[in-house]
């Protein structure tokens, strides 16, 4: 550019910091990792991620989905305002997930300037039934019955956190022989649909001789000698 004297200037000298373009947010998910993580039914899962944007305030939300395209998932309400940091965890209450189905986790983060960044986990989580049913004994143990009587067992009930009432599935092993004096057991076992076996419950039954002996008199009474 010429000045009023017809000379060209040397240009403008910029003495400030070099211009740095706005940086895109960075989001990575380390848990769930590659492969599949089995999560016990009814428990929570910690999503682990690293999130950074050096020049803007960012908003990040996490979602779960059965596919890994990062679109159309369901928001994880406890992780809708994820914080920046390295190896940050967010607790996901997994009760909304269907048992036995693998789910991907993905995050969508935006700084309001750059396009939204979507990151999908490399692995999945699957809710599995890992809890055995619980057997509750009806009646008492030990019990004592008379030899020669009829023994009727009081039974037991079984409850599972996923399958519910499993009482009708209990397998009972009744070794009581009421005709023979001795100590016997009645054992109750059950497994749920996921093949989690309950701790067996045992009732002890004592069969005892409760009949007094009978004395039979030989000869007559009274007698006179």
Short mmCIF file of the C-alpha atoms (twelve columns), coordinates in Angstrom:
data_MODEL
# 
_entry.id   MODEL 
# 
loop_
_atom_site.group_PDB 
_atom_site.id 
_atom_site.type_symbol 
_atom_site.label_atom_id 
_atom_site.label_alt_id 
_atom_site.label_comp_id 
_atom_site.label_asym_id 
_atom_site.label_seq_id 
_atom_site.Cartn_x 
_atom_site.Cartn_y 
_atom_site.Cartn_z 
_atom_site.pdbx_PDB_model_num 
ATOM 1   C CA . UNK A 1   0.000   0.000    0.000  1 
ATOM 2   C CA . UNK A 2   1.333   3.481    -0.973 1 
ATOM 3   C CA . UNK A 3   1.594   6.373    1.448  1 
ATOM 4   C CA . UNK A 4   0.939   10.005   0.486  1 
ATOM 5   C CA . UNK A 5   4.514   10.308   -0.785 1 
ATOM 6   C CA . UNK A 6   4.125   7.376    -3.131 1 
ATOM 7   C CA . UNK A 7   6.175   4.993    -1.009 1 
ATOM 8   C CA . UNK A 8   5.095   1.500    -0.127 1 
ATOM 9   C CA . UNK A 9   4.866   0.606    3.581  1 
ATOM 10  C CA . UNK A 10  6.471   -2.521   4.975  1 
ATOM 11  C CA . UNK A 11  3.184   -3.978   6.159  1 
ATOM 12  C CA . UNK A 12  1.711   -4.386   9.615  1 
ATOM 13  C CA . UNK A 13  3.781   -6.136   12.256 1 
ATOM 14  C CA . UNK A 14  1.658   -8.359   14.574 1 
ATOM 15  C CA . UNK A 15  3.193   -8.621   18.032 1 
ATOM 16  C CA . UNK A 16  0.466   -10.596  19.862 1 
ATOM 17  C CA . UNK A 17  0.091   -14.382  20.302 1 
ATOM 18  C CA . UNK A 18  -0.377  -16.434  17.128 1 
ATOM 19  C CA . UNK A 19  -3.978  -17.222  16.287 1 
ATOM 20  C CA . UNK A 20  -5.069  -20.666  17.390 1 
ATOM 21  C CA . UNK A 21  -8.218  -22.078  15.822 1 
ATOM 22  C CA . UNK A 22  -10.952 -23.300  18.140 1 
ATOM 23  C CA . UNK A 23  -10.241 -26.903  19.132 1 
ATOM 24  C CA . UNK A 24  -12.718 -29.741  18.853 1 
ATOM 25  C CA . UNK A 25  -13.667 -31.505  22.114 1 
ATOM 26  C CA . UNK A 26  -11.947 -34.847  22.747 1 
ATOM 27  C CA . UNK A 27  -13.893 -37.749  24.292 1 
ATOM 28  C CA . UNK A 28  -12.744 -41.334  24.796 1 
ATOM 29  C CA . UNK A 29  -14.485 -44.187  26.639 1 
ATOM 30  C CA . UNK A 30  -12.263 -46.738  28.390 1 
ATOM 31  C CA . UNK A 31  -15.017 -48.717  30.135 1 
ATOM 32  C CA . UNK A 32  -16.742 -50.691  28.777 1 
ATOM 33  C CA . UNK A 33  -13.603 -51.846  26.985 1 
ATOM 34  C CA . UNK A 34  -13.386 -54.208  24.032 1 
ATOM 35  C CA . UNK A 35  -15.266 -57.458  24.493 1 
ATOM 36  C CA . UNK A 36  -18.193 -57.786  26.844 1 
ATOM 37  C CA . UNK A 37  -18.579 -57.028  30.551 1 
ATOM 38  C CA . UNK A 38  -21.179 -59.024  32.467 1 
ATOM 39  C CA . UNK A 39  -22.982 -56.881  35.014 1 
ATOM 40  C CA . UNK A 40  -25.015 -58.434  37.801 1 
ATOM 41  C CA . UNK A 41  -28.766 -57.850  37.585 1 
ATOM 42  C CA . UNK A 42  -29.820 -54.985  39.856 1 
ATOM 43  C CA . UNK A 43  -26.352 -53.452  40.181 1 
ATOM 44  C CA . UNK A 44  -24.813 -50.259  38.792 1 
ATOM 45  C CA . UNK A 45  -22.010 -49.960  36.235 1 
ATOM 46  C CA . UNK A 46  -19.305 -47.296  36.221 1 
ATOM 47  C CA . UNK A 47  -18.765 -45.781  32.775 1 
ATOM 48  C CA . UNK A 48  -15.152 -44.557  32.588 1 
ATOM 49  C CA . UNK A 49  -14.186 -41.805  30.150 1 
ATOM 50  C CA . UNK A 50  -11.710 -39.017  29.436 1 
ATOM 51  C CA . UNK A 51  -13.106 -35.666  28.279 1 
ATOM 52  C CA . UNK A 52  -11.334 -32.412  27.410 1 
ATOM 53  C CA . UNK A 53  -11.782 -29.137  25.551 1 
ATOM 54  C CA . UNK A 54  -9.105  -26.525  26.301 1 
ATOM 55  C CA . UNK A 55  -10.958 -23.490  25.024 1 
ATOM 56  C CA . UNK A 56  -14.688 -23.903  25.615 1 
ATOM 57  C CA . UNK A 57  -17.267 -25.010  28.110 1 
ATOM 58  C CA . UNK A 58  -18.634 -28.316  26.875 1 
ATOM 59  C CA . UNK A 59  -21.764 -30.337  27.432 1 
ATOM 60  C CA . UNK A 60  -21.690 -34.113  27.259 1 
ATOM 61  C CA . UNK A 61  -24.371 -36.779  27.636 1 
ATOM 62  C CA . UNK A 62  -24.132 -40.568  27.566 1 
ATOM 63  C CA . UNK A 63  -26.523 -43.043  25.955 1 
ATOM 64  C CA . UNK A 64  -27.025 -46.798  25.702 1 
ATOM 65  C CA . UNK A 65  -27.997 -48.714  22.567 1 
ATOM 66  C CA . UNK A 66  -27.950 -52.242  21.159 1 
ATOM 67  C CA . UNK A 67  -25.960 -51.108  18.115 1 
ATOM 68  C CA . UNK A 68  -22.795 -49.057  17.778 1 
ATOM 69  C CA . UNK A 69  -23.808 -46.410  15.246 1 
ATOM 70  C CA . UNK A 70  -24.039 -43.710  17.936 1 
ATOM 71  C CA . UNK A 71  -27.517 -42.628  16.869 1 
ATOM 72  C CA . UNK A 72  -30.938 -43.024  18.473 1 
ATOM 73  C CA . UNK A 73  -29.813 -44.364  21.842 1 
ATOM 74  C CA . UNK A 74  -31.545 -43.845  25.178 1 
ATOM 75  C CA . UNK A 75  -30.119 -41.168  27.458 1 
ATOM 76  C CA . UNK A 76  -28.525 -42.300  30.697 1 
ATOM 77  C CA . UNK A 77  -30.158 -39.801  33.019 1 
ATOM 78  C CA . UNK A 78  -27.464 -40.038  35.689 1 
ATOM 79  C CA . UNK A 79  -24.772 -39.128  33.117 1 
ATOM 80  C CA . UNK A 80  -26.301 -36.195  31.251 1 
ATOM 81  C CA . UNK A 81  -23.816 -33.606  32.593 1 
ATOM 82  C CA . UNK A 82  -20.493 -35.374  32.374 1 
ATOM 83  C CA . UNK A 83  -17.486 -33.499  33.754 1 
ATOM 84  C CA . UNK A 84  -14.134 -32.909  32.077 1 
ATOM 85  C CA . UNK A 85  -11.173 -34.933  33.287 1 
ATOM 86  C CA . UNK A 86  -9.135  -38.106  32.861 1 
ATOM 87  C CA . UNK A 87  -10.618 -41.487  33.782 1 
ATOM 88  C CA . UNK A 88  -13.764 -39.916  35.153 1 
ATOM 89  C CA . UNK A 89  -16.508 -42.335  36.216 1 
ATOM 90  C CA . UNK A 90  -20.251 -41.992  35.932 1 
ATOM 91  C CA . UNK A 91  -22.546 -44.473  37.693 1 
ATOM 92  C CA . UNK A 92  -25.186 -46.057  35.463 1 
ATOM 93  C CA . UNK A 93  -28.167 -47.709  37.196 1 
ATOM 94  C CA . UNK A 94  -28.643 -50.662  34.847 1 
ATOM 95  C CA . UNK A 95  -32.132 -51.675  35.954 1 
ATOM 96  C CA . UNK A 96  -33.523 -50.232  32.704 1 
ATOM 97  C CA . UNK A 97  -31.611 -52.762  30.583 1 
ATOM 98  C CA . UNK A 98  -33.003 -56.058  29.331 1 
ATOM 99  C CA . UNK A 99  -31.426 -59.160  30.815 1 
ATOM 100 C CA . UNK A 100 -29.035 -60.960  28.461 1 
ATOM 101 C CA . UNK A 101 -28.838 -58.249  25.771 1 
ATOM 102 C CA . UNK A 102 -25.437 -56.613  24.956 1 
ATOM 103 C CA . UNK A 103 -25.486 -52.801  25.026 1 
ATOM 104 C CA . UNK A 104 -22.996 -50.237  23.735 1 
ATOM 105 C CA . UNK A 105 -22.377 -46.975  25.582 1 
ATOM 106 C CA . UNK A 106 -21.747 -43.792  23.640 1 
ATOM 107 C CA . UNK A 107 -21.183 -40.155  24.483 1 
ATOM 108 C CA . UNK A 108 -22.094 -37.032  22.537 1 
ATOM 109 C CA . UNK A 109 -20.173 -33.860  23.404 1 
ATOM 110 C CA . UNK A 110 -20.506 -30.311  22.090 1 
ATOM 111 C CA . UNK A 111 -18.695 -27.053  22.760 1 
ATOM 112 C CA . UNK A 112 -21.282 -24.951  20.933 1 
ATOM 113 C CA . UNK A 113 -18.751 -24.046  18.215 1 
ATOM 114 C CA . UNK A 114 -17.574 -27.242  16.568 1 
ATOM 115 C CA . UNK A 115 -19.759 -30.099  15.360 1 
ATOM 116 C CA . UNK A 116 -20.911 -32.555  18.016 1 
ATOM 117 C CA . UNK A 117 -18.389 -35.321  18.703 1 
ATOM 118 C CA . UNK A 118 -19.830 -38.802  19.208 1 
ATOM 119 C CA . UNK A 119 -17.734 -41.595  20.711 1 
ATOM 120 C CA . UNK A 120 -18.952 -45.190  21.011 1 
ATOM 121 C CA . UNK A 121 -17.516 -47.727  23.449 1 
ATOM 122 C CA . UNK A 122 -15.443 -50.488  21.884 1 
ATOM 123 C CA . UNK A 123 -17.133 -53.104  24.059 1 
ATOM 124 C CA . UNK A 124 -20.550 -53.874  25.504 1 
ATOM 125 C CA . UNK A 125 -22.189 -54.569  28.831 1 
ATOM 126 C CA . UNK A 126 -24.682 -57.384  29.368 1 
ATOM 127 C CA . UNK A 127 -26.944 -57.739  32.375 1 
ATOM 128 C CA . UNK A 128 -26.788 -61.278  33.749 1 
ATOM 129 C CA . UNK A 129 -28.478 -63.088  36.610 1 
ATOM 130 C CA . UNK A 130 -25.665 -63.855  39.041 1 
ATOM 131 C CA . UNK A 131 -27.711 -64.296  42.220 1 
ATOM 132 C CA . UNK A 132 -28.871 -67.690  43.457 1 
ATOM 133 C CA . UNK A 133 -32.418 -68.206  44.739 1 
ATOM 134 C CA . UNK A 134 -32.999 -68.420  48.493 1 
ATOM 135 C CA . UNK A 135 -34.733 -71.402  50.107 1 
ATOM 136 C CA . UNK A 136 -36.709 -70.813  53.302 1 
ATOM 137 C CA . UNK A 137 -37.587 -73.777  55.501 1 
ATOM 138 C CA . UNK A 138 -41.184 -74.138  56.650 1 
ATOM 139 C CA . UNK A 139 -41.622 -75.645  60.094 1 
ATOM 140 C CA . UNK A 140 -38.736 -76.401  62.435 1 
ATOM 141 C CA . UNK A 141 -35.549 -78.385  62.511 1 
ATOM 142 C CA . UNK A 142 -34.656 -80.680  64.120 1 
ATOM 143 C CA . UNK A 143 -37.931 -82.450  64.773 1 
ATOM 144 C CA . UNK A 144 -38.667 -85.695  66.583 1 
ATOM 145 C CA . UNK A 145 -41.376 -88.174  65.626 1 
ATOM 146 C CA . UNK A 146 -42.435 -91.488  67.039 1 
ATOM 147 C CA . UNK A 147 -41.363 -94.730  65.435 1 
ATOM 148 C CA . UNK A 148 -44.251 -96.168  63.448 1 
ATOM 149 C CA . UNK A 149 -45.952 -92.803  62.945 1 
ATOM 150 C CA . UNK A 150 -46.607 -91.135  59.606 1 
ATOM 151 C CA . UNK A 151 -44.151 -88.384  58.711 1 
ATOM 152 C CA . UNK A 152 -45.516 -85.442  56.724 1 
ATOM 153 C CA . UNK A 153 -42.892 -82.923  55.725 1 
ATOM 154 C CA . UNK A 154 -43.693 -79.211  56.155 1 
ATOM 155 C CA . UNK A 155 -41.769 -78.291  52.998 1 
ATOM 156 C CA . UNK A 156 -39.962 -75.100  52.028 1 
ATOM 157 C CA . UNK A 157 -40.319 -72.052  49.776 1 
ATOM 158 C CA . UNK A 158 -37.876 -70.580  47.236 1 
ATOM 159 C CA . UNK A 159 -37.595 -67.024  45.929 1 
ATOM 160 C CA . UNK A 160 -35.330 -65.662  43.176 1 
ATOM 161 C CA . UNK A 161 -34.495 -62.020  42.399 1 
ATOM 162 C CA . UNK A 162 -35.188 -62.544  38.673 1 
ATOM 163 C CA . UNK A 163 -37.433 -65.587  38.325 1 
ATOM 164 C CA . UNK A 164 -39.572 -64.865  41.366 1 
ATOM 165 C CA . UNK A 165 -41.309 -67.712  43.189 1 
ATOM 166 C CA . UNK A 166 -39.531 -71.018  42.525 1 
ATOM 167 C CA . UNK A 167 -41.241 -73.049  45.240 1 
ATOM 168 C CA . UNK A 168 -42.774 -75.430  42.695 1 
ATOM 169 C CA . UNK A 169 -39.278 -76.128  41.313 1 
ATOM 170 C CA . UNK A 170 -37.759 -77.279  44.602 1 
ATOM 171 C CA . UNK A 171 -36.294 -80.773  44.476 1 
ATOM 172 C CA . UNK A 172 -36.814 -82.516  47.821 1 
ATOM 173 C CA . UNK A 173 -34.782 -85.526  48.927 1 
ATOM 174 C CA . UNK A 174 -36.662 -87.155  51.816 1 
ATOM 175 C CA . UNK A 175 -34.767 -90.003  53.465 1 
ATOM 176 C CA . UNK A 176 -37.048 -90.397  56.486 1 
ATOM 177 C CA . UNK A 177 -38.047 -93.973  57.355 1 
ATOM 178 C CA . UNK A 178 -40.487 -93.627  60.213 1 
ATOM 179 C CA . UNK A 179 -40.565 -97.371  60.842 1 
ATOM 180 C CA . UNK A 180 -36.907 -97.525  61.851 1 
ATOM 181 C CA . UNK A 181 -35.361 -95.644  64.766 1 
ATOM 182 C CA . UNK A 182 -32.629 -93.275  63.584 1 
ATOM 183 C CA . UNK A 183 -31.685 -89.760  62.469 1 
ATOM 184 C CA . UNK A 184 -32.683 -88.759  58.945 1 
ATOM 185 C CA . UNK A 185 -32.489 -85.690  56.712 1 
ATOM 186 C CA . UNK A 186 -34.783 -83.954  54.279 1 
ATOM 187 C CA . UNK A 187 -32.817 -81.815  51.785 1 
ATOM 188 C CA . UNK A 188 -34.206 -79.068  49.539 1 
ATOM 189 C CA . UNK A 189 -32.464 -77.844  46.359 1 
ATOM 190 C CA . UNK A 190 -33.419 -75.463  43.568 1 
ATOM 191 C CA . UNK A 191 -31.746 -73.556  40.693 1 
ATOM 192 C CA . UNK A 192 -32.988 -70.555  38.726 1 
ATOM 193 C CA . UNK A 193 -33.205 -70.227  34.942 1 
ATOM 194 C CA . UNK A 194 -29.609 -68.979  34.821 1 
ATOM 195 C CA . UNK A 195 -28.533 -72.182  36.633 1 
ATOM 196 C CA . UNK A 196 -27.599 -70.369  39.827 1 
ATOM 197 C CA . UNK A 197 -27.970 -73.037  42.513 1 
ATOM 198 C CA . UNK A 198 -29.393 -72.136  45.900 1 
ATOM 199 C CA . UNK A 199 -27.604 -73.138  49.082 1 
ATOM 200 C CA . UNK A 200 -29.280 -76.423  50.044 1 
ATOM 201 C CA . UNK A 201 -31.475 -76.354  53.139 1 
ATOM 202 C CA . UNK A 202 -31.611 -79.435  55.364 1 
ATOM 203 C CA . UNK A 203 -34.151 -80.544  57.952 1 
ATOM 204 C CA . UNK A 204 -33.101 -83.139  60.524 1 
ATOM 205 C CA . UNK A 205 -35.701 -85.687  61.614 1 
ATOM 206 C CA . UNK A 206 -35.190 -87.968  64.625 1 
ATOM 207 C CA . UNK A 207 -37.279 -91.126  64.692 1 
ATOM 208 C CA . UNK A 208 -37.408 -92.383  68.268 1 
ATOM 209 C CA . UNK A 209 -38.981 -95.236  70.150 1 
ATOM 210 C CA . UNK A 210 -41.692 -93.550  72.210 1 
ATOM 211 C CA . UNK A 211 -43.712 -96.658  73.176 1 
ATOM 212 C CA . UNK A 212 -43.168 -98.136  76.616 1 
ATOM 213 C CA . UNK A 213 -42.639 -101.890 76.887 1 
ATOM 214 C CA . UNK A 214 -45.600 -104.068 77.878 1 
ATOM 215 C CA . UNK A 215 -45.209 -106.572 80.684 1 
ATOM 216 C CA . UNK A 216 -47.390 -109.672 80.447 1 
ATOM 217 C CA . UNK A 217 -47.968 -111.608 83.627 1 
ATOM 218 C CA . UNK A 218 -47.454 -115.316 83.508 1 
ATOM 219 C CA . UNK A 219 -49.667 -117.317 85.788 1 
ATOM 220 C CA . UNK A 220 -52.537 -115.864 87.830 1 
ATOM 221 C CA . UNK A 221 -52.992 -113.169 90.332 1 
ATOM 222 C CA . UNK A 222 -53.751 -113.237 93.102 1 
ATOM 223 C CA . UNK A 223 -52.512 -116.608 94.130 1 
ATOM 224 C CA . UNK A 224 -52.714 -118.395 97.526 1 
ATOM 225 C CA . UNK A 225 -50.052 -120.759 98.691 1 
# 
